[in-house]
Amino acid sequence: MLLIADCVRYTDIHMKNNDWGISKYPLVLGHEGVGVVRKVGSSAKGLNKIGDRVGITVLVPGSEIDSCGCCDPCMEGRENMEVEG
C-alpha cells in the first residue's frame, strides 16, 4: 500500500513517551491511515485490487484499542466489535 495520509492522535503520544511500557524504538507514529493498493500477494483472498483506495487502522496491544485478532469480529475485519480485548 502507498500511504497517502495518516493521523497522529494522543495514543501515538502515549507510545512516543512509552506511557504503557510497551514501546519499541525506533517508532513510527500514526495510525488510521489511507492509501492506495500497490501490490496484492498471491495468497491474498477477498482483498482489494491494485489501484483501490483503502483505509487502515493499527491496533496497539495493551492500549484502549487492543484486539485479540482471533475472534469472529477480528477475523472479519471488525476489530471495533471485538469481544476478547
C-alpha positions in Angstrom: 0.0 0.0 0.0 1.1 3.5 -0.8 0.3 5.6 2.3 -1.2 8.9 1.3 -2.4 10.3 4.7 -2.0 9.3 8.3 -3.3 10.8 11.5 -1.4 11.2 14.8 -3.6 11.0 17.9 -3.0 11.1 21.6 -2.5 7.3 21.5 0.6 8.0 19.4 1.9 10.4 22.0 1.5 7.7 24.7 3.5 5.4 22.5 6.2 8.0 21.9 6.5 8.6 25.7 6.3 4.8 26.4 3.4 5.6 28.9 2.2 2.0 28.7 5.7 0.4 28.9 5.3 -1.4 25.5 7.0 0.9 23.0 9.9 -0.3 20.9 12.1 2.2 19.3 12.7 3.4 16.6 8.9 4.1 16.5 6.8 5.4 13.6 3.9 7.5 14.9 0.5 7.5 13.4 -2.4 5.1 12.7 -5.7 5.2 10.9 -4.2 5.9 7.5 -5.5 5.9 4.0 -3.7 4.9 0.8 -3.8 3.1 -2.5 -3.2 -0.7 -3.0 0.1 -1.0 -4.9 0.5 -4.8 -4.8 -1.6 -7.8 -3.9 0.2 -11.0 -2.8 -0.6 -14.4 -4.4 -2.2 -15.7 -1.1 -4.4 -12.7 -0.6 -8.1 -13.6 -0.9 -11.1 -11.3 -0.9 -9.0 -8.2 -0.7 -8.8 -5.1 -2.8 -7.2 -4.9 -6.2 -4.3 -2.7 -7.3 -5.4 1.0 -7.5 -8.2 0.7 -4.9 -8.3 3.3 -2.1 -8.1 1.6 1.3 -8.2 2.7 4.9 -6.1 1.1 7.7 -6.0 1.1 11.4 -3.2 -0.1 13.6 -4.5 -1.6 16.9 -1.9 -1.3 19.6 -1.8 -4.2 22.0 -2.1 -3.0 25.6 -3.9 0.2 24.7 -7.6 1.0 24.9 -8.0 -0.2 21.4 -6.2 -3.5 21.5 -7.7 -6.6 19.9 -7.2 -10.3 20.1 -7.1 -10.8 16.3 -8.7 -14.3 16.8 -12.4 -13.8 17.5 -15.1 -13.7 14.7 -15.3 -9.9 14.6 -11.5 -9.6 14.3 -11.3 -12.2 11.6 -14.0 -10.3 9.7 -12.1 -7.0 9.9 -14.4 -5.6 12.5 -12.0 -5.1 15.4 -14.2 -2.3 16.8 -16.7 -5.0 17.7 -14.1 -7.3 19.2 -15.2 -9.4 22.2 -12.0 -10.5 23.9 -9.7 -7.5 24.1 
